[in-house]
């Protein structure tokens, strides 16, 4: 992932309700991928958020896969990877849907290029989420309903936004730029 891209994960609202009994504003730490509290023995397919997709199998996505394959080009380097689908352009905006060995969704989300917002891509993301009862989440676990305003909040708070606004300051603040 490029520094100018913001990762946005899609979460099944039904899966969240089933697992947590509510839809929180922020996921508990135990459901974040880099969480120190994560139980490594739990069967979450490597990403603890996969639990929110457990009721969704590969066959549930055949129509969406066909629609996206018609609307966007497939990402070349993933074309031959079994049960991983990616559409768009890996250097700018893309959508990725992956399934585990059990044919359940492991992850579904997108990367949005903040150097130049693609309104058509954002519209497609919001259409996918609103029509299927998915929520938006950043990598910090903040959860938002799929709307331009709420997506804008997630994008504005991202590391990608900080990088695009001032790359030198971003690198300095992150400790990656040692020059003064």
C-alpha positions as CSV (number, residue, x, y, z in Angstrom):
1,X,0.0,0.0,0.0
2,X,1.2,3.4,-0.9
3,X,1.4,6.1,1.8
4,X,-1.1,8.2,-0.1
5,X,-3.7,5.5,0.0
6,X,-6.2,5.2,2.8
7,X,-7.4,1.7,3.7
8,X,-11.1,1.5,4.4
9,X,-12.6,-1.9,5.5
10,X,-16.2,-2.9,4.9
11,X,-17.9,-4.6,7.8
12,X,-21.2,-6.5,7.7
13,X,-23.7,-4.6,9.9
14,X,-25.5,-7.9,10.4
15,X,-22.3,-9.6,11.4
16,X,-21.5,-6.9,13.9
17,X,-24.9,-7.2,15.5
18,X,-24.6,-10.9,15.6
19,X,-21.2,-10.9,17.3
20,X,-21.4,-7.8,19.5
21,X,-25.1,-7.3,19.9
22,X,-24.7,-3.6,18.9
23,X,-22.9,-1.5,16.4
24,X,-20.3,0.5,18.3
25,X,-18.7,3.7,17.1
26,X,-15.3,2.0,17.5
27,X,-14.4,-1.7,17.5
28,X,-13.1,-3.1,20.8
29,X,-9.3,-3.6,20.7
30,X,-9.6,-7.3,20.5
31,X,-11.1,-7.0,17.0
32,X,-8.2,-4.8,15.6
33,X,-5.6,-6.6,13.5
34,X,-2.6,-5.3,15.4
35,X,-4.2,-5.6,18.8
36,X,-1.9,-6.7,21.6
37,X,-5.0,-8.1,23.2
38,X,-5.7,-10.4,20.3
39,X,-6.1,-14.1,21.2
40,X,-3.8,-15.8,18.7
41,X,-5.6,-19.1,19.2
42,X,-9.0,-17.6,18.1
43,X,-10.2,-18.8,14.7
44,X,-10.4,-15.4,13.0
45,X,-8.5,-16.3,9.7
46,X,-5.6,-14.1,10.8
47,X,-7.7,-10.9,10.9
48,X,-10.0,-10.7,13.9
49,X,-12.5,-8.7,12.0
50,X,-13.2,-11.7,9.8
51,X,-15.6,-12.9,12.5
52,X,-18.1,-10.2,11.3
53,X,-18.2,-12.0,7.9
54,X,-18.6,-15.6,9.2
55,X,-22.1,-15.9,7.9
56,X,-21.1,-14.8,4.4
57,X,-19.8,-17.5,2.0
58,X,-18.2,-17.2,-1.4
59,X,-21.5,-18.0,-3.2
60,X,-23.1,-15.0,-1.5
61,X,-20.7,-12.8,-3.5
62,X,-20.9,-14.2,-7.0
63,X,-23.2,-11.4,-8.3
64,X,-21.1,-8.7,-6.7
65,X,-17.9,-10.2,-8.2
66,X,-19.5,-10.3,-11.6
67,X,-20.7,-6.7,-11.3
68,X,-17.3,-5.4,-10.1
69,X,-15.5,-7.4,-12.9
70,X,-17.7,-5.6,-15.4
71,X,-17.3,-2.1,-13.8
72,X,-13.6,-2.1,-13.0
73,X,-10.5,-3.8,-14.4
74,X,-9.1,-6.7,-12.3
75,X,-5.7,-6.0,-10.6
76,X,-3.2,-8.0,-12.5
77,X,-0.9,-9.3,-9.8
78,X,-3.9,-10.9,-8.0
79,X,-5.6,-12.4,-11.0
80,X,-4.1,-15.9,-10.4
81,X,-4.5,-15.9,-6.6
82,X,-7.3,-18.3,-5.6
83,X,-10.2,-16.7,-3.7
84,X,-8.8,-13.2,-3.8
85,X,-10.4,-10.7,-6.1
86,X,-9.2,-7.1,-6.6
87,X,-10.5,-4.5,-9.0
88,X,-9.2,-1.0,-9.9
89,X,-5.6,0.2,-9.9
90,X,-3.3,-0.9,-7.1
91,X,-1.4,2.5,-7.4
92,X,-4.6,4.6,-6.9
93,X,-8.0,3.2,-6.0
94,X,-8.9,-0.5,-5.6
95,X,-11.4,-2.9,-4.0
96,X,-10.2,-6.2,-2.6
97,X,-12.4,-9.2,-1.5
98,X,-10.7,-12.3,-0.1
99,X,-12.0,-15.6,1.1
100,X,-10.5,-18.2,3.4
101,X,-10.1,-21.9,3.0
102,X,-13.6,-22.4,4.3
103,X,-15.0,-20.1,1.6
104,X,-16.0,-17.5,4.2
105,X,-15.1,-13.8,3.7
106,X,-11.7,-13.0,5.3
107,X,-11.8,-9.3,4.4
108,X,-13.5,-6.8,2.1
109,X,-12.5,-3.2,1.6
110,X,-10.8,-0.6,-0.5
111,X,-7.9,1.7,-0.8
112,X,-8.5,5.3,-1.7
113,X,-5.9,7.5,-3.3
114,X,-6.0,10.8,-1.4
115,X,-3.7,12.7,-3.9
116,X,-6.7,13.1,-6.2
117,X,-10.1,11.9,-5.1
118,X,-12.0,9.9,-7.7
119,X,-15.6,10.7,-7.2
120,X,-16.8,7.8,-9.4
121,X,-14.8,5.4,-7.3
122,X,-16.1,6.9,-4.0
123,X,-19.7,6.7,-5.4
124,X,-19.2,3.0,-6.2
125,X,-17.8,2.2,-2.7
126,X,-20.8,4.0,-1.1
127,X,-23.2,2.2,-3.5
128,X,-21.8,-1.2,-2.6
129,X,-22.0,-0.5,1.1
130,X,-25.4,1.1,1.3
131,X,-27.1,-1.5,-0.9
132,X,-25.6,-4.4,1.1
133,X,-25.8,-3.1,4.7
134,X,-22.1,-2.8,5.1
135,X,-20.3,-0.2,7.3
136,X,-17.0,1.6,6.8
137,X,-14.1,1.2,9.2
138,X,-10.6,2.5,9.3
139,X,-7.6,0.5,10.6
140,X,-8.0,2.1,14.0
141,X,-11.5,0.5,14.3
142,X,-13.6,3.6,13.9
143,X,-16.9,2.6,12.4
144,X,-19.1,4.9,10.2
145,X,-22.2,4.6,8.1
146,X,-21.6,4.7,4.4
147,X,-22.1,8.3,3.4
148,X,-19.8,10.9,1.8
149,X,-19.7,12.9,5.0
150,X,-18.8,9.9,7.2
151,X,-16.3,8.6,4.7
152,X,-14.8,12.0,4.6
153,X,-14.2,12.0,8.3
154,X,-12.4,8.7,8.1
155,X,-10.2,9.9,5.2
156,X,-9.4,13.2,6.9
157,X,-8.1,11.5,10.1
158,X,-5.9,9.0,8.1
159,X,-2.2,8.8,7.9
160,X,-2.6,9.1,4.1
161,X,-4.3,12.5,4.6
162,X,-1.4,13.7,6.8
163,X,1.1,12.5,4.2
164,X,-0.7,14.2,1.3
165,X,-1.1,17.5,3.2
166,X,2.6,17.7,4.1
167,X,4.9,14.8,3.1
168,X,8.0,16.2,4.8
169,X,6.2,16.9,8.1
170,X,4.6,13.4,7.9
171,X,8.0,11.8,7.5
172,X,9.6,14.0,10.2
173,X,6.8,13.2,12.7
174,X,7.0,9.5,11.9
175,X,10.7,9.4,12.5
176,X,11.5,8.3,9.0
177,X,13.1,11.6,7.9
178,X,16.3,12.1,9.8
179,X,17.2,15.4,8.0
180,X,16.4,18.6,9.7
